[in-house]
Amino acid sequence: MKKLCMSKPLSTTLIQFSHAPTTVFTTRRRALSSSSSFDIKNVTKSNFESALKDLRGLLRDADFVAVDLEMTGVTSAPWRESFDFDRYDIRYLKVKDSAEKFAVVQFGVCPFRWDSDKQSFIAHPHNFYIFPRYEIPGSNQSCEFICQTTSLDFLAKYQFDFNLCVREGISYLSRSQEEEALEHINSIYMDESSDSVFCLREDADFPLVRMADVLFAERMKNTIREWRDSLLSKGSSSSEIKQISTDPSQRFQMVFFKTRPGLALSGFTSRQLRVIKAVTKKHFKDLAYIRVAGEATSPQQLIVYTDSDDDRDLLMKEVKDGLRKEAEIKVKSAVGFRHVIDLLSSEQKLIVGHNCFLDMAHIYSKFIGPLPSTAEDYVSSIQKFFPFIIDTKILLNANGVFRQRVDKSSTSLSRAFVSICPQIALGVKTSGLADRPCVEVEVQVDEKRSSNWNSGAKHEAGYDAFMTGCIFAQACNHLGIDFTLHVLARDLAKETKLQNYINRLYLSWVSGDVIDLSTGKCTTDSSASRKLKNRYQEISFPSIILLWGLPSKLKAREIRACIVQVFGPNSVSSVYHLDESAVFIQFSKPELVSKFLEMKETLSRNSDPISVLHPLSNILNGEHTHAATYDVYRQICSSSISKKLFADQAEAVGIKRKTVSSRVKKGNQVFDQENEVRVFDEKVYDQMSPPYGYSEPDRSAESFYLDEVLASK
């Protein structure tokens, strides 16, 4: 599955599921053929343990591993799409928002191993169904995510098994979730008071306000005393003890716990058990009420006899240690699918994806921990876990032969697969690229191997990972890489001919921003740069303002026309809509940003004839229209809130009105002039300080209206 990756706004409905959702979600997929006999290893929680055991060996022997993810959506609001006017740090924030809000429901892992005897690759495609449950008993944490209805509709067309994903999907914990759960266990069991662990302190004071509770407590006291007295009676036989302690419904059963005699309680309500706890604590100093792990999922409640205070303390310590160990085991078992991610990380194999920056962000967010707040921090952190990542989309666009074979606008995974690997995708014999023979690939699932199939019907993450790996193998072959040389060393990631491509991922396919994970630097590929220059003049972020809350149905040319009447015919480079409520305006010079914001504030405060008849009044809607510098746009994008309209988002984040400080020159002196700043959340105030200074305005770029408004301030 390869992303529509934040290119054009999606007119979709967002549905939010929380607290163990009961419906399944999925994402975009590619369409090829409708009939298929492609073998793939489908893995759910029922066969996960055995599949994980086999995968360990396959990953250890692999030369590289292709991955692909299926998510429940891409963008949480239309304005969170990737725009031409997005700076690279903004693009990261939008990817971060997507990874944090949407779920991964399928994870494709396909190890590729070179077979020197057959001179071909052996692929082992795995399709994991995963579902984000939180399976730690006693935890109040729930998993919440949203989905786009178009994603559900699209997947339904290709018979995605929703029920299988929800019922049999493998759950998981991230590393940070696991650490947090273990720390919580430590905080509970580090308490030296056993009563706090077993909740005895509160049950000892359990109020018997109901008559039924009083009668039940008296009956339990008599029954427990009878059993205890029978234990202490020198003449009682074990058969007599069992007879006393057993009733027809088996609510009391004689047991031994760590060589100590005890009563196992069953068939009682939770309220009745609290009464029994209180009775035991209050009336029997030589008896201990404990909870231990049962054979089933529910814990076992016991009343155990101790012959001294020391023996009782020892018993409680043993039980406490047992409960702690049980809790830790449950946390470890809840790690689930993350074991696969840990394997990928520990083996340090070359990870191959297609347009995979969003995939890797999801992997980090779901299986490692919360995504860092900046792209720089993310880049340095992801390298610790996955030091070798390659994006096949980079390969397709950085190589001349591939650019001729695959049109740049058609580098989706399915089209690239058909173009680069027709012998695999379509069964068509070909001489390959640039007269190099094609790389053969066999598929092996368990013990079954196959090199002939009708591909493409399943449209699953495992199959997408397979396609990605095939493209990469063919690309390596074209680059002249001898796979046999890397078989024994398993060091394909160190191949010198790949070094220009490794760890370079498209941060945005729309703009061509490429981020180097090794250095953290962001560049723009030349073809994308030429495309943007044809559409716009060179983008200058200091010259951009954000305007939102506009009168409805205003077009870009109308906004430009109003502004150029005030600031001159060449004052505006471009006007770009985020959505129907907001636009970017790029001025020809940075100092015009300050002047526009000052003028906007003046017009908002005044109702004199000049203000009413001012050309800008046609695009300003009184108190409803707001303007800000580009840094405020970053602040809004960094919020976890996602409103459909950008104007609503800005208000929800807490920004009502924003202008910048300006540098005003009078004679030979320069004064700082502060304009009004209103925010709902004072924490954002420091982030709004202006980054620029301003000098004497260029009078030739101004109009009569500019002079009048500035003079009236």
Sequence and secondary structure as in RCSB ss.txt:
>XXXX:A:sequence
MKKLCMSKPLSTTLIQFSHAPTTVFTTRRRALSSSSSFDIKNVTKSNFESALKDLRGLLRDADFVAVDLEMTGVT
SAPWRESFDFDRYDIRYLKVKDSAEKFAVVQFGVCPFRWDSDKQSFIAHPHNFYIFPRYEIPGSNQSCEFICQTT
SLDFLAKYQFDFNLCVREGISYLSRSQEEEALEHINSIYMDESSDSVFCLREDADFPLVRMADVLFAERMKNTIR
EWRDSLLSKGSSSSEIKQISTDPSQRFQMVFFKTRPGLALSGFTSRQLRVIKAVTKKHFKDLAYIRVAGEATSPQ
QLIVYTDSDDDRDLLMKEVKDGLRKEAEIKVKSAVGFRHVIDLLSSEQKLIVGHNCFLDMAHIYSKFIGPLPSTA
EDYVSSIQKFFPFIIDTKILLNANGVFRQRVDKSSTSLSRAFVSICPQIALGVKTSGLADRPCVEVEVQVDEKRS
SNWNSGAKHEAGYDAFMTGCIFAQACNHLGIDFTLHVLARDLAKETKLQNYINRLYLSWVSGDVIDLSTGKCTTD
SSASRKLKNRYQEISFPSIILLWGLPSKLKAREIRACIVQVFGPNSVSSVYHLDESAVFIQFSKPELVSKFLEMK
ETLSRNSDPISVLHPLSNILNGEHTHAATYDVYRQICSSSISKKLFADQAEAVGIKRKTVSSRVKKGNQVFDQEN
EVRVFDEKVYDQMSPPYGYSEPDRSAESFYLDEVLASK
>XXXX:A:secstr
    TT S     EEEE SS SS          S      EEE TTTHHHHHHHHHHHHHH SEEEEEEEES S 
SSGGGS  TT  HHHHHHHHHHHHHHB EEEEEEEEEEEETTTTEEEE  EEEEB      TT      EEEEHH
HHHHHHHTT  HHHHHHH B B  HHHHHHHHHHHHHHHT S HHHHHTHHHHHT    SHHHHHHHHHHHHHHH
HHHHHHH TT  HHHHHHHT  TT SEEEEEETTEEEEEE S  HHHHHHHHHHHHHH TTEEEEEE  SSSS E
EEEEE SSHHHHHHHHHHHHHHHHHHHHHHHHHTTBTHHHHHHHHHHT  EEESS HHHHHHHHHHHT S  SSH
HHHHHHHHHH S EEEHHHHHHH HHHHHHS GGG  HHHHHHHH HHHHT      STT    EEEEEETTEEE
S     SS  HHHHHHHHHHHHHHHHHHTT  THHHHTT  GGG GGGTTTBTEEEEETTTTEEEETTT  EEE 
HHHHHHHHHHSS   GGGEEEEES  TT  HHHHHHHHHHHH TTSEEEEEEEETTEEEEEESSTHHHHHHHHHH
HHHHH  SHHHHH GGGGT  GGG EEEEHHHHHHHHTSS   SSHHHHHHHHTEEE    EEEEETTEEEEE  
  EES GGGGGGGS      S  GGG  HHHHHHHHT 
